[in-house]
Amino acid sequence: MPAAIVVGAQWGDEGKGKVVDVFSSEADYVVRYQGGANAGHTLKVEGRETILHLVPSGILHPKVSCLISSGVAMDVSALCDEIQALKKSGFLKYPHQLLLSDSATLLFDYHKQLDQAREQKAGHEKIGTTGKGIGPAYESRAERTALIFADLFESPEVLKNKLVRSSQEKFFLLENFYKQSPAPIEELLDKLLQLREILRPYRCQNTSLVIDQALKEGKKVLFEGAQGSLLDLVHGTYPYVTSSSTLAGGALTGAGLGPQNFNKILAIAKAYTTRVGFGSFPTECGETKEGQYLQKQGREFGATTGRKRRCGWLDLPALRYAIRLNGFTGLALMKLDVLSGLDEIKVCVSYKVGDKSVKEFPSLYSDLARACPEYKVFKGWTEDLSSLKKKEELPSQALEYVNFISQELNIPVDVISVGPSRKETIWINPIFS
């Protein structure tokens, strides 16, 4: 079946939005399967920049139907803002272009308030979340007290009763532990009754069924993840992780499909490494000349929070781990152009943990925290890569760098990004076989 999953192979911010946008030209459907408005996908098309948080990155292609599936934590207020901004820009002209699952978890202002209060109280021990309420919303789902998208269309009385039941414990925590005052339920109810009319045209009762039927008809379906593999709730660098499964397996549970549907799982990785928030980062360059160069040239600021991203060299043990977790069939190497101008480029090939040299990513966070990177050094290049269309056109040093990564990871490089815009992309292997 012609289905492909696009997954971040690092700590997020790898450039998944651009890849999905580029591949959407060949897709019929694009499905967002987990996370929430804590994701930020930046698309640059013909000089205009579009930042998406919830709406799938295929929305800039009029023929594509974009689905927000059951695994997503849906901030209806943020989603309405995004929809209105897209329509104002001339996109999203027809309701069939965006389909919203009835089973998606709803995220409200009190989830965000609780998220932010926890981070503030944690002080120097905070996780570094975006404060967008994703964790508390997923907690509500696990408690079986969450509202789902279908609840939004109940009568005002039923909706209010569900809001009261869902919010009671969260309100108690905010008022009695964090000493904060959440907005009254009546105020939230009034707001939701307005927002639901904006969202009503996009309601789809069963996105899992829509996707299944599309695949049976031979339609091309692209699945878009948020964040990155190393932020996975279970297999990431816990506790500095997100609150959902960021792995390829998350597409199965989030979208409601079986594994037999997928024939391509594409890893998205920068040609270097970045991380936002707290947590160990063995190859981090910090405020060195190289670190500042990567930060400036790569415009490394979070699309969701605006926070400066921490920058460092490419980490092959971390990528090997992501490949094992996801079963990647190919690699999209992003932002290769950012490395142009550096005298030398380093790649971490192994770690020194205690007195041992290891090539595999540590299973314990405590071991990662004391891991020292062992590097292979490459000669840099100065050429502008943005106009290149074939891999063979790369400068010899850049080509050596790309080939080394592919050989070390034992994975083909399917795509190379040589600039931020849609056109600045080198295609090597197709996403849909």
N, C-alpha and C positions, 0 to 999 in steps of 0.2 A: 504493500500500500504506500502511496506517495506522501508520507508524513515525516517531518523532520523536526528535531528539537534543537533549539539554540540555548546554550547554557554558559554562564560565566564560569571560567576556570580558576579565577583568583579570588580576591576579596571584594568583588563587585566593581562597577565603574569601568568595565573592560571595553565597552563600545558595542554592547548587544543591540542597542537601539539602531545604530547605523546599519549593522549587519541585517537585522530584521527588515529595516526599510528597503535596503538594496534587494534582498531576496523576495520581498513582497511583490516585486514586479512580476514574479513567476508564480505566486501563490494565489489561491482562491479564498483561503481563510487564514487568519492569524489569531492565535489563541493565547491569551495571558492566563497562566495557570496557578500562580501563587503570589504571595507578598501583597503589598498595598501601595499607598501613596508615599511610602518611604523610598520607593525606587524613583530614579530620575533618568530618563532616556532622552538624550539631546540629538536632534536630527538637523542636519544642515543641507538644504536643497536650494540650489540656484541663489546662493547668498543669503537666504532667509533661514533663521534658526527657530526651530520648534522644540519645546521641552514638554515631554509627556511624563505623567506619573502613574496613571491608571489605564488610560486608553492604550491599546496595543500599537506598536510602532508602524504597523501596516496601514494606519488610518489615512496616510497621505496619498494612498493609491485608491482612486474612486471605485475600482472594480472589486476590491477586496472587502470581505465581510470580517469584521474584527469582533472577537468574542471575549468577554470577561467571564471566566468559568467559576465553578463552585469553590475552588480553593483560594480565591482572592478575598482579602479583607477590604471591603468596599466602603470608603469614606464618601458618602453620598454628596456631601457638601463640596468636597474637592472635585468629585467627578462632575458635578453640575458646572462648576467653574471651568473645568477643562473642556467640556462639551461646548459651552458658550464661546470660549476662546477659539476653538477649532472652527465653529460655524462663522464667527466673525472674520476669520482668516480665509474663508472660502472653502473649507473642508467639511466633511460630514454633512452632506446635503440631503441624504436620505436615511430613514431609520434603519433599513436593512444593513447599513454599513457598520452598525454597532449593536451587538446583542448581549444582553446582561442576564446572567444566570439567576433564576429564582432562589437558588440554594446558597448564593454567596453570603458570607458573613458581613453584617453591617457594623460599621465603625462610627462612633459618635464622639462629640466633643469631650464627654467625660472620660472616654478612653485616652484621648490625647492629654487631658489634664492630669490623669493618673500617671501616665508614662513620664511626663515632665516632672511631676512631683517626686517620683521615685529617683530619677536621675539627680535632682537637686539635693535630696536628702542623702544620697549615697556619697556625695562629695568626690573625693579623689578615688573612690572605689567604683565609680559609675562605669557603666558598660560603654557609653558613648552612642546611645540610640539617637535616631533622628527626632524623637519626641512626637512622632506622628500617630501614636496610639496602637501600633500594630500588635505588640505583645499583649496588652490588655484585651484587645478585641479577640485574639485567638484564645486567650484564657477563657473569655466568656463562652466561646464555642466549645471548649473542652469541658466547661462546667455545665453545658447544655442549657445555658440561660441566654445565649446570644439571640438577637433577632436576625432573620435572614431577609434577603431582598423581597421575597414574596410578602412578608409581614407588612411591608411599607404600604401595601395596597388594601389592607384591612380597613374596616370602619374606624373612625377616629377613636371610638370608645375601646375597641379591641386593641388597637395600636397603643393607646395610652397604657392599658393594663399590662401589656407585654413590656413596654418601656420601664414601668415601675418595677416589675419583677426582675428585669435584667440589670437595672441600675442600683438596686438597693444596697448590695454589698459594696459596690464601687463608691457610692455616695458616703457610706459609713466610713470607709477608709479615708476618703478625701477630707471629710469633716472632722473626724475624731483622731486620726493619726497624723495626717499631713496638714491639718488646720487650714483647709481651703474650702471655699464655698462653690460647689457646682451650680450651673444655671438650673433654674426650676424646670421640672418635667414639662409643664405647660408651655414654656418658651420653646423647648426642643420640639414638642409636638407640633406647634404652629409652624415652625420652620420646616419640619418634615412634610407636612401636608402641602406646602408650596413646592418643595423640591421634587416630590413624587410626580407632579404633573410635568416637570421637565424630563424626568426619566421614563415616564410611562411608555412613550413610543418605542423605547429600546428594550422593553421587557421581553425576555425569552424564557419560557417556563423550563425548558430542559436543554441546556447547551450540550450536554453529553450526547443526547440523541441526535442533535443537529450535526455534531462532529462525526459521529458514527455513520450517519447516512451519507455525509459528504465523502467520507473515505470509501464507502461501499460503491459510490458513484464514480470513483477515480479522481476526485478533486484533490488538489494539492493543498495540504494543511501544514502550516508552520506554527510551532509552539514556542512561545517566548517566555523565558524565565526572568526573574528579577534577582538582584544581588549576585552573589557568587558562591561557588562550591565551598570555599573555606569559611563561609558564614552559615552553612547549614546547621540547623538546630541540634542535630544529633552527631554529625560527623565533622562539623567545623571546629574552629579553635575556641571551643567552649571554655568559659562562659561568654566570650566576646563574639557572639553570634546573633543572627536574626531569629525570628520566631516561627519560621516555616521551613519546609524542605526545599532547598535551592537546587537540588540535584535533578538529573534527568528523571529519576524515579518519581519526583514530585509532580511531573507532568501527567503521570498515570493516575495518581490519586486526585490531583487538583482538577483535571479535566474529565475524569471518569472514563478511562479507557484501559484496555489491556496492552501488555508489552508487544504483542504480535503486530501491532499497528505501525511500529516505527522501524524505518530502515536507515535513518541518518541521525546521528547525534553529534552536533558540531560544537567544539570547544571554542570559546571566545577568550582570547588572552592578549594583553598588551605586550609589546616587545620589551617592556620593562615591567615593574610592579608598583601598584599603589594600594594604599589602605586608608580608610576614613575611620576616625574614632580610635578607641583604645585597643590594646592587645599587641602581642609580640609580632615583630616584623623583622626577621633575621637580616634581610638584605637592604634595610632602610639606609638611605644616604644622609638623612637628616638635613642639617643646614650647610652641608658641604657645597662646594662649587657645583659638583655634579647634581646633587639633590635640588639645588635652586634652579639649575638649567632645565632639568626634567619638569619641574613644577611650572616654570614659566613657559617653556616651549609647548608643553602638553596642555596648557590651560587647565591645570589640575585643581579645579574647584568643584565641589559637589553640586549637581543640578538641583537637588532637593533642599539641601541645607545651606549651600554657599560656603561650606567649610573647606579650608585648604586640605588637599589630600597629601598624605605622607608618600614620598616617592623613594624608590630604590631599584636595584638591578633585578633582572629577570631571575626567578627562582625555579630551577628545574625540579628539585625534590617536591616542591609544592604542586607543580604541574603534573608530575608522575602520580601523585596522590589523587588529584582531581580526575585524571584519566582512569585510574582504577575504580573510583567511586561511580563514575558516570558511564563508562564504556564508550568513550568518544571514538568516532570513526574518522574525524578530521579536525583540523585546527584552523581557525581564522586568527591571523596574527595582526593585531591592530597597532596603529600609531608608530609604525616603523620609521616614518618621516621625522618623528620627534627626536630620534637619535642622531640625525644628520647634524654635523658640527662638533661632535664630541671627538677628542683626540683618541680616546680608547673607551671600549665598552666592555663591561664585565658581565659574566653569567655565572650564577651560583650553580655548581655541579654536584655539590655534596655539603654536608654539615660536619663540623667537629663538635660532638657532644661528649663532654668529659674528655677521655683519652681515646675515643673511638671516632673514626670517620665513617659517616653513614650517608647513603644515597637516597634513603627513603624518608618521607615526612614523618616526624615523631607522632606516635599515637597519643601521648600525654602532653598537655599544654605546658606542664612544668619542664619537660625536656625541650620543647620548642623555645621556651623562654631563655634557656642557656645554650642554645645552638649557635655556633659561630660559622658563618658561611665560608666555603672554600671555592675560590673563583677560577674560571678560565678567562683570560683577557684577550679581546679582539681589537685589532686596529680599526679606528673609526673612519668615517667618510664625510665629505662636505657637500656632496651633490644634492640638489633639490629633487625629490622623488615624486612630486605631486602629479607630474604629467605622464608618468610611466604606465603602460598598459600590459606589459608582459614581465613575468618573473625574470627572464633572461636579460632584460634591460637594466636590472639593478646594478649598481656599482659592485665590483668584485668583492669588496669587503662586506657589503650588505648581503650579497648572495651567499657568501661563506657563513655569515651569521645565521641566516634563515635555514640553510641546509644543515648546519650543526644542530639547531634546535630540533628539526624534524628527525634527524638521525638519532639523537640522544633520547628523544621521547618515543621513537618508533611509531610516529603518526604522520600522515601526509598533511602538508600545509595546503588547504583548499582556497584560502583567500588571504590577500595581503592588503591592508589599508595603508595608503600613502598620503592621506590628507583627510580633513574632516568632512568634506562634502561627499555626496552620493557618487559622483563621477570619479573621485580619486580612490579607485579600488582596482586591484589586480585580481581578476578571476582566474583560477587555475582549474578547479574541479566544480561541477555544478552541485547545487544543494539538493535538487531533486533528480534522482537517477532516471 
